[in-house]
Amino acid sequence: MLEELKEEFIIKKVGGRFKLSTLIQKRLVALNAGSRPLVEIKSDNKMEIVLEEIKQDKIFLDTSNELRTTADSDVMIKSFDAIMSDEL
């Protein structure tokens, strides 16, 4: 598990070591507060869950370093599309 943190692909995927640590920290807080995992793995280890969510592009940091899920993005895109269609 910790070896995955040293792999360059996961660091590049998130945009750097700082962003990776921020994303992991924010997602661990969310999981500890009761959020459900976005991936199905056999482990109950929250760190492994977070790393798998990152690998599967289920979570990311937005431009303000807020934690987002792919479900959040879909809702935001649909809301934006609805607003744009109303303005036309």
C-alpha positions in Angstrom: 0.0 0.0 0.0 2.6 2.6 1.0 4.7 1.5 -2.0 1.9 2.9 -4.2 2.5 6.3 -2.8 6.1 6.2 -4.1 5.0 5.4 -7.7 5.3 8.3 -10.0 2.1 7.7 -11.9 -0.2 8.3 -8.9 1.7 11.5 -8.1 1.4 12.7 -11.6 -2.2 11.7 -11.8 -3.1 14.0 -9.0 -0.7 16.8 -9.9 2.1 16.5 -7.4 3.0 15.2 -3.9 1.4 18.0 -2.1 -1.9 17.6 -3.9 -1.8 13.8 -3.4 -1.3 14.3 0.4 -4.1 16.8 0.5 -6.5 14.6 -1.4 -5.7 11.6 0.8 -6.1 13.6 4.0 -9.5 15.1 2.9 -10.8 11.8 1.7 -9.7 10.0 4.9 -11.6 12.6 6.9 -14.7 12.0 4.8 -14.5 8.3 5.1 -14.0 8.5 8.9 -17.0 10.8 9.1 -19.1 8.1 7.5 -18.9 8.6 3.7 -19.2 5.4 1.8 -16.3 4.1 -0.3 -16.7 4.7 -4.1 -14.9 1.5 -5.0 -15.4 -2.1 -4.0 -12.3 -3.8 -2.6 -11.9 -6.6 -0.2 -10.0 -4.5 2.3 -11.5 -2.3 5.1 -8.2 -0.3 5.2 -9.3 3.2 4.5 -5.9 4.2 3.0 -6.2 1.3 0.5 -9.7 2.5 -0.3 -8.6 6.1 -1.0 -5.7 4.9 -3.2 -8.0 2.7 -5.2 -10.5 5.6 -5.6 -7.7 7.8 -6.9 -6.5 5.1 -9.3 -10.0 4.6 -10.7 -10.5 8.4 -11.0 -13.4 8.4 -8.5 -12.0 11.4 -6.5 -10.0 14.5 -7.3 -9.2 18.0 -6.0 -10.9 20.9 -7.8 -9.1 24.1 -8.5 -9.7 25.4 -4.9 -8.3 22.1 -3.4 -11.7 20.9 -2.4 -12.4 17.2 -2.5 -14.7 16.2 -5.4 -16.1 12.9 -6.6 -16.9 12.0 -10.1 -20.6 12.0 -9.1 -20.2 15.7 -8.0 -18.8 16.5 -11.4 -21.7 14.9 -13.2 -24.2 17.0 -11.1 -22.2 20.2 -11.7 -22.1 19.6 -15.4 -25.8 18.9 -15.6 -26.5 22.0 -13.6 -24.3 24.1 -15.8 -26.0 22.7 -18.9 -29.4 23.5 -17.5 -28.4 27.1 -16.7 -26.9 27.5 -20.2 -30.0 26.2 -21.9 -32.2 28.6 -19.9 -30.1 31.5 -21.0 -30.3 30.7 -24.7 
